Amino acid sequence: MMKRVFPHPLLSLALLLVWLGLVNKVTPGNVVLGAILGIAVPFVTGPYWPGRPMIGRPLRVVEYIFVVLWDIVVANFQVAAIILFKPEKNIRSAWVTVPIELTSPEAITVLAGTITMTPGTVSTMLSADSSAILVHCLHADDPEAVRDQIKRRYEWRLKEIFQ
């Protein structure tokens, strides 16, 4: 019964909190309306979700979040230094193909999102067979090092989290 009412309980809670944040006022009416949205949206969209991903190592999720946050902070300084101190002719942007071993669509999506959230890199395309991601780098002296860093810092953690 609970599974039918709350097919995705974390999404329901997130929708309630986002609604309360958007209206910027916690009143009984807003809580009720947020709860209705939190129940209705997952209920209506539930049949289109193929299945929930299984998290293999929950503590690895926390580690992954801290690694990504650290990389975002470091990359912000690196991008600022590139923009401020490198002449435009010395910036070497590059396209890097990153082969991936991930099979879960959720894991691939998290990896692509992580690459895009990190300043200086953008994931642009996933190969048709989901075996590689094309990444554009603002500045890459060594494109192979960028590929290796993505695999070393992100992919193996995601493999442990999702598989």
Sequence and secondary structure as in RCSB ss.txt:
>XXXX:A:sequence
MMKRVFPHPLLSLALLLVWLGLVNKVTPGNVVLGAILGIAVPFVTGPYWPGRPMIGRPLRVVEYIFVVLWDIVVA
NFQVAAIILFKPEKNIRSAWVTVPIELTSPEAITVLAGTITMTPGTVSTMLSADSSAILVHCLHADDPEAVRDQI
KRRYEWRLKEIFQ
>XXXX:A:secstr
 HHHH SSHHHHHHHHHHHHHHHT   HHHHHHHHHHHHHHHHHHGGG       S HHHHHHHHHHHHHHHHHH
HHHHHHHHHHS GGG   EEEEEE     HHHHHHHHHHHHHSTTEEEEEE TTSSEEEEEES  S HHHHHHHH
IIIIIHHHHHHH 
